[in-house]
Amino acid sequence: GNSVTQMEGPVTLSEEAFLTINCTYTATGYPSLFWYVQYPGEGLQLLLKATKADDKGSNKGFEATYRKETTSFHLEKGSVQVSDSAVYFCALSVDSNYQLIWGAGTKLIIKP
Amino acid sequence: DGGITQSPKYLFRKEGQNVTLSCEQNLNHDAMYWYRQDPGQGLRLIYYSQIVNDFQKGDIAEGYSVSREKKESFPLTVTSAQKNPTAFYLCATKRTGLYEQFFGPGTRLTVL
């Protein structure tokens, strides 16, 4: 079946550190991949997406590359800020009529 | 102003009472979803609707009910049969032909 696995949190970093949050997936066909961010007490916001192999999604300094050979979509940012503290969710969809399959979420804590 | 509205943001009810959570959208999206999120947990799908007057159960539909009489509205009723209703409830929408979902701000339900 289809599934998404994210690295467990919390991930704690100092401001200006390099961030990687790992996401790997299992899917039939050719899924579209997403990263969402949830700030405390709020709904989820779409952060970035990639719809085919080797695509790179980017937004607000975050990047993720769709790697079909390793079935991965790792989230990276070169220099994190305190305001990046949130929970990050990786998700996939194999069909536009299909539901999103969600990872468990990774809590990110950035210390000043 | 386009978007998804969930009201109220905080809701308190006594045990044994039914309660209805509101979700309204003016994005003209066809599909709508309800998720439940427990502290430190990921998202679990309760119900979804791809078209007016039709809806399907998600992974945890027991103790919940929905209706979809209008495209703009997808209310969720938490019934007294739901054993642990205290949670954060998120509504989402999706445009036909696209893969990503868009989220409302959520309603935090506390049953006393």
Interface residues (C-beta under 8 A of the other chain):
Chain A: S32 F34 Y36 G41 E42 G43 L44 Q45 L46 K49 T51 F89 S93 S96 N97 Q99 L100 W102 G103 A104 G105 K107
Chain B: I4 Q6 Y33 G40 Q41 G42 L43 L45 Y48 Q50 G58 L90 A92 T96 G97 L98 Y99 E100 Q101 F102 F103 G104 P105 G106 R108
